[in-house]
Amino acid sequence: MYYIMLKKFFSIAAVAMLFAACQVVEVEVESVPGLDSAAITVGASFENNLTKSDISDAGAFTWSEGDGIKVLSNTSVWNTLDIVTGYENSGPRFDNAYFSATTFQGRRISTAAVFPKTIVPEYNSGTSTLTLGIPASISWAGTSAANPDVALTMQADNIMVARGFADGASSIDFKNVGGLFRLTLCNVPATASKLVFTTNKKINGSFVVETVEENNEEYPVIYTSDSYAEGENAITINFATLAEASDMVFFIPVPVGTYQIGFAVKNSENTTLWEFNSSANNRVERAHMKKMPALTYMVTVGGGGEGSTNIIVTPTSFSGDVFMPNTTSNIYVQMHETDGTINLKYSSDPTAEHPANVYLQALGTVNTLDINLPESHVELTGTSGTTTTIGSVGSYTNVSTLVIHNTITISSNVTVSGGSLVLNAPVNGPVNVDIPDNKVNTSDKKVSIEINKPIAKLEVKRAATQENPDKVWVSINKGASVSDEIKVPETNCNLYIAP
């Protein structure tokens, strides 16, 4: 048989999220002339603790049964080798391991290897091009749901490549080609069985391995793309159906790039239980992990806003008050379809803190939305890729701003009492902005109304008192129109209408 025997082990002390330079493992090859296949064992080194994700904050690390690599032979056959358990390095010194196969097609290892074994590699010897096929789904492996006191932590493998070694090379040295998203979801609903992670870029399918220089050394790398076929912007993680609500930690390997991300938690019938999307840009570099803020699922209705959560989800057909938690952190509110009224307000506790920003997402048609959050910046959006209808919107934002994005259509009217308005959505009825006597001045003593889509009518009112801002700025920008009439204050008001 072929046996690649470890001559030297060089380990590095590594802790979680510390990326040190790796050491090469030297190996010897015993070949058996005249045979086309034989058993084989390979020793390999890995760049850092981003190789695997089941690592503790102290750097404790564990290889798992079933882990494996794919290695190209000198006869251009990709062979799968599995971890040799009991001999691998674990704990904080883990950068070496043995992999073996009972049958190896070819005489010796050659040219390239990939990790993990779920990657589908192709190598063009004519152009020396290595292409990686990243699967669209991952099967959960990690801590069991049997321990409800511990967050369920997924084991995910960052994508790595060893390449450039000649036939019969004396070492296999793996380097990261991309990075990871770390997504912590709290209180994931019972009956959930999959997470669909989505982005605005390509994250599965075929990627060509390129070369990047870092610290005067060359490393393999794959980059994301703005263009992709249907479904190539998502990775599905399948896990055992949750018997009860659980905290879960997901690791999603992605190519290098800047992403806007979202996710949908679904059950076995593919029904969406929890959905989240963000327009924030998140940069993922080679050999790094992007740790996202933890998100908590909670249905909040009635009550006084006690507790701590930054995700609030209203059930289908809900009508009533939704109280903001006692926090200055950002709050996300997801609203399912309802023919009733959703009224957003602060806690009745006069000492409660108020969120700086509140991000509203309509997951279905909402009849009436009342926003009574005078000290918070508020943004309203629909579901990505569709247009969501809201009957009427009433807002009292006072010193801050209400932004309505273009994934929303307002079928009736918008009434704003207080601060500034940015309207990127069409309104089939009137838009009324009332700046009340108790308006608290902004730092520049200005309130602005920005219209960027067609509306039926615009009326802006203000009281001529010292409590009001010095100026009101109204802009009807390119792409916007007012089909009926525009009424604005006669004094201290600038009106701009784009040609």
N, C-alpha and C positions, 0 to 999 in steps of 0.2 A: 504494500500500500504506500501511498504518499504520506509523509508525515512532516509537517512543518513545526519544528521544535524551537521553543523559546530559548534563546541564549542569554538575553539580558532583559531585565525589567527596569525601566526607569519610571517611577511614579511621581506625580505632582500632588501636593496638598492642595485640595480645592474645596471651597465652600460654595454654597448655592449662590449663583449669580456672580461669581468671581471667575473671570475668563483668563486663565494663564496659558502661556505657550505650552504645547504638548511635546512630549519626548517620543522619539522613534523607537520601536521595538524591532530588534534584529532577529531574523529567523533563518534556519537552515532547512534545506530541502533534501530529502532522501527520495530519489526517483527510482522507478522500476522500469527499465527499458522494455519496450515491446508491448506494454499494456495501454489500452485506451481509457480505462476507468479503474478507480481504486478508491479505498477509503482515504480520507484526508482530515487533518486537523491543522488549523491556522491560528497563529497568535496575531493579535491586532492591537493597535493603539488608537485612542480617540482624543479629539482636540480638547474638550473640556466637559464640565458637568452638564452642559446643555445637550449632550448626547441623549440623555434620558431625562424624564421629568419627574419620576417618582423619587424626589430628593427632599430631605427635610431642610429646615432653615439652617441647621448645623452642617449640612453637606452630606448627611448620610445617604447612601446610594445603594440601590439593589438592582442587579440584573434579574430578569424574569424568565422562567421556562417558556420556550417558544420564541424568544428573541433570536434574530438571525440576520445574516448578511447575504448578499449575492456577489459572487466572484466570477469574473470572466476567465476562461481557460485559454491556453494557447491554440486551441482548436475552435475558438470563437463561440463557445457555449457558456451561457450563464448558469452557474451552479448555486444552489441554495445551501448554506451552511448554518446550522443551529448552534445556539450557545451551549457550551459544555458546563453544566451547572456543577458547583462544588469547587471549581478551580478559578472562577472569575474573581476579580478584585471587587470588594464591596466596601461600604462605608465611605469615608472621605478620600480614600485612595482607590480609585475605580477605573483608571484610564486604560487598563489593559484587560483583555479577555481572550478565551479560546473559543473557536467555532469549529464545528466538525460536520462531516457528511459521510455516510457509509459508502456512497458512490459519487465519485467526482469524474465528470465527463471531460477528458483531456489529460495531458501529461503533467501540466503544472499551471499554477496561477499566472495570469498575464494581464497587464495593461490597466485594468480598472476593477473596482469593487464599490458596492453601494450599501448603505444602511438607511432604514431597515429593509427587511426582505420583502415587504409589501410593495416597494417601488418596482416599477417595470422599466428596466434600463435597455438602451440600445447603443451599440458602439459601431461607428463607421470607421473602419481601419484606413480607408482611402483618404478621408479628411481628418482623421483623428478626432472625430466629434462624438462626445458622449451626451446622450439625451435621456432625460428622466421622465417617466410617466408617473405622475402623482395621482393616486386614486381619489375618487370623489366621496368615498365613505371610509370611516374608520370604526372598527369594533372596539368598544370600551374594554379596557383592561386596567385594573387598579384595585383600590380598596373596595371591599364588599359592602353591600347595603345592609349586611347583618349587624353592623355597628352604628346605630343611629346617632351616637354621641360624637362621632367624628365625621368631619366633612368627607364626602366621597371624592377621592382624588384620582383623576384619570392618569394612567400611564401613557404618555405619548412619546414618540421618538422623533427627534429633530432629524432632518434629512442630511445625510453625510456622504461624502465621496472620497475614495482613495483612488488616485490615478497617476499615470505617468511612470509606473514601474515597469521594468522590462520582464520578459519571460524568465521565470524562475527567480524573481526578485527576492531579496532577503528581508523585506519588511512590507507591511501593509499599514499605512498611516492615514487615518480618516480625518477629514476636515468638514466643518459645517458649510453648507451651501446656502442656507437660509436662516430664518429665525422662528420664534414661537410667539403666539399670543397666549397669555395666561388669563383665563376668564373665570371669575368666581361668582357663582350664582347661589344666592341664599333663598331657602324656602321654596325650592323647585317643587311644583305641585305633584301630588300623588297621581299615579297612572301615567306620568311622563315616561317615554321610552326612547326619545331621540332629541338631539340638538342639531338644528340646521344653522350653521354659521355662514353668514353671507358677507360679501364685500363688494366694492365697486370696481374690483380688479380681478384678473385671472389668478386662481389659486389651485386649480387642479387641471390635469391634462398634461400635455407634453411641454417640457422646458429644456433648452439647450444649456449645458454647463459652460459657463464662460470663466474668465480669469480676472481677478482683481488684485491689486498690489496693496498690501497693508504692512507698514513698518518694514519696508524693503524686502518683504516676502510675498510670494504669489500664493493665492488661495482660490479654490473653486467657488463659483457663485452662480445662482440662478436669480433672475429678475422677473417680477411680475409684469403684466401687460395691460394696457387700457382696453385692448380689444380681446374678446373671448367669445367662444361659442356658448349656446344656451346651457346653463348649468355649470359652466366652468368657473363661476365666481362664488361657488358654495362648496362646503365640505360638511357631510352629515356624519354625526357621531352617534352610533346606536348603542344603547345600554339596556340592561334588564329593567323591566317595568318597575317603577318605584311603588312600593306598598304604602308609603307615607311621604309627606313633604320632607325634603332633604336638602342640605347644603351640598353643592357639588363644585369641584374645581376641574376645569377643562383646559387642555393644552392643544393648540391647533398649529401645526407646522405650516409656514407660508414662505414663499419666495421673498427676497428683499424688495421693499417698496413702501409706499405711503398709502394707507387704506382708510376708508370710511367703512365701519363695520355694523353689523346687526345680527340678530339671531331669532330663531323661532323654536320654542320648546313644544314638542308635539307628542301625542300618544300613539298607540299602535294603530289606530284608525286614521292617522295623519291629521287629526284635528289639532289646531293650534291652541295651546293652553296659555302661552305667554309669548309676547313678541316685543322686540326692542330694536330700534334703529337710531343711529347717531350720524350726524354730518361732520363731526369732528375728525380731523386728520391725525392718524397714528402712524408713525414711522417705525418700521421694523428693519433692523440691520442684520447683517450676517453674524451668526454666533451670538446673538443677543435675544433676550426674552422681553417682550412688551407686556408688562403687568397692568391689566386694566382695573379700574376701581370696582370693588364688589358691588353687585346689584342685588336688591332684595325684592322678591315678589310678595305683594300683600294686597288683598282686597280691603279697601278702607271705605266704610260708609257710616254716616252718622257719628255720634260720639264727639269727644272733645279733642281729637287729634293726638291722643297719648301714644307713646311708643316711638320707635325709631325705624324709619325705612326711607329709602330714596326712590322706590318704585311704588306707585299706587295704581291699581287696576280696578276699574269699575266693571261690574258684571253686565251682561246683556240685559237690556230693558230696565236698567237701574234709573231711578229718578230721585233726586234728593241732594243733600249736602255732602261735600267731600272736604274734610278738614286737612290742612297742611300740618305735618309733624312739627314739633318744636325743634327747629334746627335752622342754621344759616347755610347749610349745604344745598346744592342743587336738588330739585325734586322733579321726577318724571311721572307724568300722569297719562295712563293709557285708557281710553274710553271706548268701550264696546257699544255697538248699535243700541239706540234707545229712542223712543218717541216721546220721552219725558224731558225734564230739565235737569241738567247737572250744574250744581252751584258750588264753585270752588271758593273756599274762604279760609282764613286763619283760625287757629284755636281761639276759644273764648277766654283763655287764660291771659290776662293783661300783661303778664311777665314773660310770655312765650316769645322765643326768637322766631324770625321769619326767614324763609329761604330767599337767597339773593336772586336765583333764577328758577323759573318753573317752566318746564318743557311739556307741552300737551300734544298728544298724538291721538287723533280720531281713527279708530280701527274700523268704524262703520258709520252710517248716517246718524247724526245726533240732532235732535229737534231743536233744542235750545241750550246754549252754553252761557252761563253767567260767571264772570271772573271778578271776584272781589278780593283782589290781592294788591292793595295800594302801594306797597313798598317793594314789589318784586318785578323784575323784568320777565315778561311772559312771551313765549313763542308757541304758535299753534301750527301743526302740520298734520297731513294725512298719512296714508300708507304709501310707501315708495312704489312707483310704477303705476299708481292709479290716482284718481281724483275723488276725494271724499266730500260729501255734501253735509253742510251744517245749516240748519234753518236760520237761526239768528244768533248773533254774538253780542253780548253786553259785557263791557269791561270797565272796571274802575281801577286803573293802575297808578293814578295820582302822579308820583314823582318819577315814574319809570316809563317803560315803553312796551307796547303790544306789537308783536310782529306776527302777521298771518302769511304763511308760505303758500306757494303756488300749487301744492297738492290738495288744496282746499277750495271748494266753491261754496259761497254763501248764497243760499237761495232766497233769503228774505231781507235781512238788514244787519248792519253793524252799528252799535251805539257805544261810543267811548266817552267816559266821564273821567277826565284827569289827564294823564300824561300823553306822550307822543305815540304816533301810530305809523307803522310801516305796513302797507297793504300790497302784498304780492299776489293776492287771490282776487278773482272776479266776484263782484257782488251784484246780484240781480235786482236788488232794491236800494234804498238810500243808505248813505253813510253819514251818521250824525256824530259830531265831536263837540262835546260841551266841556269847557274849561271852567270849573266851578270857583266860587269865591275862596274856598279853602285850599286852592291849589298851592302847594309848597314849591317855591322856586327851585329850579335846577341850578347848577353852578353857573351856567352861562345865561340863565334867565330866558330860556327859549324853549318853546314847544314846537315840534315839527310834525306835520302830517304829510306823508309821502305816499302817493297813489301810483301804482305801477301796472294796474290791470283795469279793464273796463268796469265802471260802476254806473248805477242809474242816476244817482243824485249825491251831491256833497253839500253839507251845511255845517259850518264851524261857528260856534258861539263862544263868547267870553264876557266876563263881567269886568267893567272898568274899575278895578280896585288895585291897591298896591300889592295885594296878595297874589295877583296874577303875574305871569311872566311879562317881561318888557316887549317881547316879540313873539308872534306866531308865524311860522313859516309853512306855507302850503305849496306842495310841488305836485303837479300833474305831469308825470314823466312820459317819455317816449314809450309807446305800447299801451298807454292808458287812455281812457276816454270817459267822459261824463255825458250820458245820453239826455239828461233832463236839464238841470241847472246847478250852478255853483254859487253858494252863499258863504261869504267870509266876512270877518269884522272889517269895518271901515277904517279903523285906526290901528296902528301898531301891528299891521299884518302884511307880510310879503307873499304875493301870489305869483307862482311861476307855472306857465303852461308850455310844455315842449311843443315846438312847431311840428 
